[in-house]
Amino acid sequence: CFFDDPSDLMALGIPDWLEGWREYLKSEAPRTDSHLNQANNEYTEEELRVATKDFDAACMLGSGSFGMVYRGAMNDGTEVAIKVLQIPEEGGFEDEVKVLSRFRHPNLVILMGFARHATTGWRSLIYEFLAGGDLSNRLLRSRQQKESFEGRQRVSVALDAACGLSHLHNMSPRAFHRDIKSPNILLDKNGTAKMADFGLSCVSKETQYQVLRVGGTVGYACPEYIRTGLITEGSEVYSFGMVLLELLTGAPPAVRRPDRPGAFAFLSDHLQGSPAKVQQMLDPSAHFSPNGSQALTAVAFRCTGPRPPERPLFKLLVEELRQLLLLSQDDSPVRGAAQTPKFGQGECGGFTPAAPPAAPSPFPNLAVYAQNPLPAPPPAAAASTWQPAMARPFAAPVATPVAVLPATLLYAAAVP
């Protein structure tokens, strides 16, 4: 249909209609997450209430800055972990659904679906239940001598986590986790590790991504990322390297200073890139061999090096950790047996049945820390296992978990 006279268009009101349409397109659309139904399964709030016995406190696994986590069983019998986000926008609800629906890997936690809470506006994320808990808690239990966590098992966990992260960084587009830390590495009943908590994650076709608001966890977050807001694979590798140092020493990367409220003592500041200091601080409950711990220390320091371009990529880390794990398996003796592991030239694996004698330590509290395991946290401290180091983003309040107090004393001994 054609109009020769523009007045015909005016008579039909078409210009006014076009102007209204332009205004609509320029206006901010109402915020909704209905598009997520195309990405993953949606459960009803009633299904979650049944699964958790109406969100019974006895089913709570932990709590954090943005909500709670419950253990539940769906109507088909599947055990799940349900994260209830009271502030979905701050808790990264939409980002987590998008990333975990797009990236699938044996070493990434499985997101089974989500749910909307109509009355409160809350959102819930439903994951597979991983019975082994998080890595931070596993290290604590090992130091308390409640559960064995040998050096070879720790290397295996590091390899699993590196595999999951390598998958994220070698897809197109790639994903940046932005909060790599031991509490976000979960273990299944067989000890397989999976990366979890993608609330801060972002996806990009580029090799770097500029964020508007820096978030993460004190001690784990890369200094360059904190300063510039630019996230890269190198900055993610730094965080992973801090996890490796935590696996070696059993100490968290940052703890509050008892003498200065609001200030932190950092593990990296005390180690200063010194392999000898790492050997002095080795977690005795891991029973690392000298060769095994030295090899893992070398990998950790390459990850946390001062020049991001020189840090190894996750693909290379997977290869190195896999080789280290294979060598440790070949040379690992039976615990308690009177035998000495043999190492061939150039080998770096193997774990002895007993911890090597510790060199004199510059940290006076180290011996006390090693000989006196921590008491189990009371039930009221359950939140510590959910967000033990720092709430996100950095400006949020920080709670000092019971689990890191001995490390605080240890760091304070070396703080000038």
VENCORPE-V371807 format. One record per pair of residues at least 24 apart in sequence whose C-alpha atoms are under 7 Angstrom apart, sorted by sequence separation. I is the first residue (numbers start at 0). J is the second residue. D is the distance in Angstrom with one decimal. If there is no record, write none. Layout:
<<I,J,D> <I,J,D>>
This chain:
<<176,200,4.4> <207,231,4.6> <323,347,6.5> <324,348,6.9> <65,90,5.7> <175,200,5.4> <176,201,6.9> <206,231,6.3> <323,348,5.4> <376,401,6.4> <174,200,6.8> <175,201,5.4> <174,201,5.7> <175,202,6.3> <174,202,4.4> <272,300,6.4> <173,202,5.7> <174,203,6.4> <248,277,6.9> <163,193,7.0> <172,202,6.4> <173,203,5.6> <163,194,6.5> <172,203,5.4> <173,204,6.1> <159,191,6.8> <160,192,6.1> <172,204,4.3> <248,280,5.4> <159,192,5.4> <160,193,6.0> <171,204,6.2> <219,252,6.3> <248,281,4.4> <249,282,5.2> <87,121,6.4> <159,193,6.7> <160,194,6.0> <218,252,4.8> <247,281,5.6> <248,282,4.6> <86,121,6.6> <87,122,6.0> <156,191,6.6> <218,253,4.6> <247,282,6.1> <85,121,4.9> <156,192,5.4> <217,253,6.4> <84,121,5.7> <85,122,6.8> <178,215,5.0> <368,405,6.2> <84,122,5.3> <177,215,6.3> <178,216,6.5> <83,122,6.0> <84,123,5.8> <180,219,6.3> <83,123,4.4> <82,123,5.4> <83,124,6.6> <81,123,6.5> <82,124,5.1> <81,124,5.7> <82,125,6.5> <81,125,4.6> <364,408,6.9> <365,409,6.2> <80,125,5.9> <81,126,6.3> <364,409,5.3> <79,125,6.5> <80,126,5.2> <135,181,5.0> <79,126,5.6> <80,127,6.1> <134,181,5.1> <135,182,5.1> <218,265,6.3> <362,409,6.4> <79,127,4.8> <80,128,5.0> <133,181,6.9> <134,182,5.8> <78,127,6.8> <79,128,4.3> <133,182,5.3> <363,412,6.8> <78,128,5.6> <133,183,6.7> <134,184,5.6> <362,412,6.1> <133,184,5.6> <134,185,6.0> <362,413,6.5> <133,185,4.3> <134,186,7.0> <106,159,6.0> <132,185,5.6> <133,186,6.0> <294,347,5.6> <106,160,6.4> <131,185,6.9> <132,186,5.6> <131,186,4.5> <244,299,6.2> <106,162,6.6> <107,163,5.6> <129,185,6.7> <130,186,6.8> <131,187,4.8> <243,299,5.6> <291,347,5.5> <106,163,4.6> <129,186,5.9> <130,187,5.2> <131,188,5.1> <290,347,5.2> <291,348,4.5> <129,187,4.4> <130,188,5.1> <177,235,6.7> <180,238,6.8> <290,348,6.0> <291,349,5.6> <38,97,6.8> <104,163,6.5> <129,188,6.7> <131,190,6.6> <179,238,5.7> <240,299,4.6> <290,349,6.9> <291,350,6.3> <179,239,6.3> <240,300,6.9> <39,100,6.2> <181,242,6.1> <288,349,6.2> <38,100,6.0> <180,242,6.1> <240,302,4.9> <288,350,4.3> <240,303,5.6> <287,350,5.1> <288,351,5.0> <286,350,6.6> <287,351,6.4> <237,302,5.1> <286,351,6.3> <236,302,5.6> <237,303,4.7> <286,352,6.4> <286,353,5.3> <287,354,6.3> <288,355,6.9> <286,354,4.4> <42,112,6.7> <44,114,6.2> <40,111,6.8> <41,112,5.5> <42,113,5.9> <43,114,5.8> <44,115,6.5> <283,354,5.8> <40,112,4.5> <41,113,5.0> <42,114,4.9> <44,116,5.9> <39,112,5.5> <40,113,6.4> <41,114,5.4> <234,307,6.7> <233,307,5.1> <233,308,6.6> <236,312,7.0> <233,310,6.1> <236,313,7.0> <279,357,6.1> <279,358,5.9> <232,312,7.0> <279,360,5.9> <108,193,5.4> <106,192,6.2> <107,193,4.7> <108,194,5.9> <283,369,6.9> <106,193,4.2> <107,194,4.8> <108,195,5.5> <106,194,6.2> <107,195,6.5> <153,246,6.4> <95,197,4.9> <95,198,5.1> <94,198,6.1> <95,200,7.0> <92,198,6.2> <94,200,6.4> <91,198,3.9> <94,201,6.9> <90,198,5.8> <91,199,5.9> <138,249,6.1> <150,285,4.8> <149,285,4.4> <150,286,6.1> <148,285,5.9> <149,286,6.2> <150,287,5.1> <142,284,6.0> <141,284,6.2> <264,410,6.1> <165,313,4.9> <164,313,6.8> <165,314,5.6> <254,403,6.8> <256,407,6.4> <161,313,6.1> <251,403,6.9> <254,406,7.0> <255,407,6.2> <254,407,5.3> <161,316,6.8> <162,317,6.0> <256,411,6.5> <161,317,5.8> <250,406,6.0> <158,317,6.0> <158,320,5.5> <158,321,6.4> <154,320,6.9> <155,324,6.5> <154,324,6.3> <217,388,6.9> <216,388,6.5> <217,389,6.3> <151,324,6.7> <216,389,5.4> <216,391,6.8> <151,327,6.5> <215,391,5.9> <214,391,5.9> <215,392,6.0> <216,393,7.0> <214,392,4.3> <215,393,6.6> <213,392,6.9> <214,393,5.8> <151,350,6.9> <150,350,6.6> <143,372,4.4> <142,372,5.8> <143,373,5.6> <136,384,6.5> <139,402,6.9> <63,382,6.1> <61,381,5.3> <62,382,4.8> <61,382,5.0> <63,385,5.9> <61,384,6.6> <62,385,5.7> <63,386,5.6> <61,385,5.2> <64,390,6.0>>
